[in-house]
Amino acid sequence: RCYHTVTREGKPISVKPNVKTEGFFVMALFELHFATKQSNYLAKGESVLKSVLAWIKDSGTNNRNGLESTDSTLGDLGDVLRMLLAICEHNPAKLRQHKEDFTWLIKRILQHVQRENTVVLETVSQGKEVTG
């Protein structure tokens, strides 16, 4: 298990799963697999990635079934995208395996940054979007 914040003694302060923490853990496991060729690292990384994908896909509201977010939903989506890219970096066959996950993530990310094929730079307090 990997923790975002620990005490000096190494005890976790927050034990809720966190997208950023899990992301670093997944990427570290994938790199360990690449460096050592030990399949247990790949299997563990894929298991954690699968859990994170399930948390993110199930987070239609702010209730993330115990998943703690340190960033906006857009930041979480970007973190998960980086995890998927990390697994595919050294194993291109994984691209096909995760095609639906990539498609889902890209569509969700685009919902945050564009409307009607126009880039949205920000949302102002009155609810009106400023386009780019």
C-alpha positions in Angstrom: 0.0 0.0 0.0 1.2 3.5 -0.7 0.2 6.6 1.3 0.2 10.3 0.3 1.0 11.6 3.8 2.8 9.9 6.6 4.2 10.8 10.0 8.0 10.9 10.7 7.7 7.4 11.9 6.2 6.3 8.5 2.7 5.8 9.8 -0.1 6.9 7.4 -2.0 10.0 8.3 -4.7 9.4 5.7 -5.6 5.9 4.8 -8.3 6.7 2.2 -7.2 5.8 -1.3 -6.1 8.8 -3.2 -5.9 9.1 -7.0 -2.5 10.8 -7.0 -1.0 8.4 -4.5 -2.4 5.4 -6.2 -1.1 6.8 -9.5 2.5 7.1 -8.2 2.2 3.6 -6.8 1.0 2.2 -10.2 3.7 4.0 -12.2 6.4 2.8 -9.8 5.1 -0.8 -10.0 5.2 -0.6 -13.8 8.7 0.7 -13.9 9.8 -2.0 -11.4 8.3 -4.6 -13.7 10.1 -3.0 -16.7 13.5 -2.9 -14.9 13.3 -6.4 -13.2 10.9 -8.3 -15.6 9.2 -9.6 -12.4 5.6 -10.2 -13.3 4.3 -9.7 -9.8 5.0 -6.0 -10.1 3.0 -5.8 -13.3 0.1 -7.8 -11.9 -0.1 -5.6 -8.8 0.1 -2.4 -10.9 -2.7 -3.6 -13.1 -4.8 -4.6 -10.1 -4.4 -1.1 -8.5 -5.1 0.5 -11.9 -8.3 -1.5 -12.3 -9.5 -0.3 -8.9 -8.7 3.3 -9.7 -10.5 3.1 -13.0 -13.5 1.6 -11.2 -13.4 4.4 -8.6 -13.2 7.1 -11.3 -15.9 5.6 -13.5 -18.2 5.3 -10.5 -17.7 8.9 -9.4 -20.6 10.5 -11.2 -21.1 12.6 -8.1 -18.5 13.8 -5.6 -19.1 10.5 -3.7 -16.1 8.4 -4.7 -16.9 5.4 -2.6 -14.1 6.2 -0.2 -11.7 7.6 -2.9 -10.1 10.8 -1.6 -9.3 13.4 -4.3 -6.5 15.9 -3.9 -7.4 17.8 -7.1 -10.4 18.5 -9.3 -12.2 15.8 -11.2 -10.3 16.9 -14.3 -7.0 16.4 -12.4 -8.0 13.0 -11.3 -8.9 12.0 -14.9 -5.5 13.3 -16.1 -3.8 11.2 -13.4 -5.6 8.1 -14.5 -4.7 8.8 -18.1 -1.0 9.0 -17.1 -1.3 5.6 -15.4 -2.7 4.1 -18.5 0.0 5.6 -20.6 2.6 4.3 -18.2 1.5 0.7 -18.6 1.4 1.1 -22.4 4.8 2.8 -22.7 6.7 -0.5 -22.4 3.9 -2.8 -23.6 2.1 -1.4 -26.7 -0.2 -4.5 -26.8 -1.8 -3.0 -23.7 -3.2 -0.2 -25.8 -5.7 -2.5 -27.4 -6.6 -4.0 -24.0 -7.3 -0.5 -22.6 -8.9 1.0 -25.7 -12.3 1.5 -24.0 -10.7 3.0 -20.9 -8.7 5.5 -23.0 -11.8 6.4 -25.0 -13.9 6.9 -21.8 -11.2 9.1 -20.2 -10.6 11.3 -23.3 -14.4 11.9 -23.6 -14.6 12.8 -19.9 -11.6 15.1 -20.1 -13.0 16.9 -23.2 -16.2 17.5 -21.4 -14.2 19.7 -19.0 -12.4 21.7 -21.7 -14.7 22.1 -24.7 -18.3 22.8 -25.7 -19.5 22.4 -29.2 -16.0 22.0 -30.5 -14.9 25.3 -28.9 -12.3 25.3 -26.1 -13.6 26.6 -22.8 -10.9 28.5 -20.8 -12.8 29.0 -17.6 -16.2 29.2 -16.0 -17.0 32.5 -14.4 -19.0 32.9 -11.2 -22.3 33.7 -12.9 -22.1 30.4 -14.6 -21.2 31.8 -18.0 -18.2 30.1 -19.8 -15.5 32.2 -21.4 -14.5 30.5 -24.7 -11.1 30.6 -26.4 
